[in-house]
Amino acid sequence: MIETVRRTSRNVKRWQNGDMCLRWTAAGMLEAEQQFRKIIGYSDLAKLALAVEQDLTAHRAAVAPTTRQEADTLATIS
């Protein structure tokens, strides 16, 4: 992707401002997008994210301090 953006922006002879730089970078990225490959199992990424979030929530609940004193102790340590 970076090489495609470089190749696209190499043809610019006069950079006017930051907006022009962003436009040429975006144009190069759109060109590079055509060469991207799909990730195998990309349709299941949402399920994976949900499963990780549920596991993380369960882990945090299991490790959470049970008393106010433990919570205060952890807060002062952090």
N, C-alpha and C positions, 0 to 999 in steps of 0.2 A: 504494500500500500504506500509506504513512504517513497519508494522509487517511482511509483506512478505519479504521485503528487509532485515530486521533483521534476520529472519529465514534463509535466503539464506546465509548471511554473517557470521552467527554463526558458520558455518562449516569450516571457514578459520582458519588454525592453525598458519600461519606465514605470516604477512603482509610485503611485500617487499618494496613497495613504493606507492606513490599516484596514479600512473596509475593502479596498481592492485586494489586499493580501488574503483576507478571509474569503472573498469570492473565488479567487484562483485556487485556494486550498480546497474549498468545497467542490469546485469543478473537478479537481484531481481526485478527490475522494469518491465522487460519483462515478468517475471513470474506473477507479480501482474496484468499486463495488461489483462490477460486472465479472470480476475474476474471483470473487469470494466463493468458497464452497460451503455447503450446508453442513452443520454438525450432525453426525449420526445420532438420532434420538432427540433432536432439538424440540420435538413436540412434547416430550416428557419433562422438559426443564422446569415448567411451572409446577408439576407434581413434585419434583425434587426439591424445589425451593420451599414448598409448603411442608414437606416431610422434615426438612432440616429445621425450619422454624418451629414446628411442633416438638421436635426432639430437644431443641435448645430451650424452649419454654418449660418442658417437663424437667430438664436438667436444672434449670434455675430454680424451679419450685422445690425440687428435692434438696438443693443446697442452701436455700434461703434460711436466714437466721430465724430462730423460733421465738426469741424473746426480745424485748426492747433493749435490754442491756447488751445482748450480742450484736444487735444492729448498731448501737452506739459505738461499741468497740470496733466493729468493722469500719464504720465511718471515720473514726479517728485514725485508723491505720492507713486507709486509702488516701 
